[in-house]
């Protein structure tokens, strides 16, 4: 079935350009220019995924997500200001699935949409079946990862990662002790031949470490091998 994507942004140029790009990829789109207008529509007729700008007049994206989560669990991607970690942290804590900083590549946005829709489909399928999940869970000492449900815990504490961060950590944790180059991590996290530079992977690793250290100040399971890449060390 064709997925329906809802776009909520007060910038009409973004609404138009992203909507056209999504339709070219075969998605159906619904667009809203403010959070108040979008809320009722998203509750009454939920899309398969929604994209919210964080900073909007009348009702910002964070408030829209908070009120939406009272009604349903539609996957949500935030569009946020570059390097605005406060917006990211609040959004993810409230139940957003990923965020993308402006300005952004439409190809990257589409890749993230497809990744979230795949994981949502797997999660729904595994929840309604006695069969084991299509993707194998990862158990590495204090780290547990459930790819089908996009769930990560460290020593029993939940760690909330974006889709990109999850895929990078998954690539590292699948083979403990094996060094993964930045190019290999790019291939794991970004699909459709999207180019990102080395600093992007480094930034993601930094954020992943920060999130784990919020639940364990001594977290050091992701090692940097200068000039080579990164590896996950299983205790």
Number of C-alpha atoms within 10 A of each C-alpha: 4 8 13 18 23 23 26 30 25 18 13 13 10 14 19 12 11 19 20 14 15 19 13 10 10 11 16 17 19 16 18 19 17 22 25 16 13 21 20 12 14 21 16 9 9 19 19 20 23 24 23 27 27 25 16 18 13 11 17 19 25 24 17 21 25 14 13 20 16 9 12 12 14 20 20 25 27 24 24 23 17 11 11 10 12 9 19 23 15 12 24 19 13 14 19 27 23 23 26 22 15 12 10 12 14 13 17 18 19 18 18 23 23 15 18 23 16 12 17 19 14 18 19 12 16 17 14 8 9 8 9 11 17 12 14 12 17 15 14 17 11 13 18 19 22 18 20 21 18 19 15 20 17 18 11 11 14 14 18 22 23 22 20 22 20 22 21 24 23 21 20 23 23 16 15 17 15 14 18 21 18 20 15 15 21 23 18 17 22 20 16 10 11 13 14 13 10 14 10 12 21 15 12 17 19 13 16 20 17 14 18 21 15 11 16 14 11 9 14 13 17 20 14 16 12 7 8 11 19 21 22 23 18 15 9
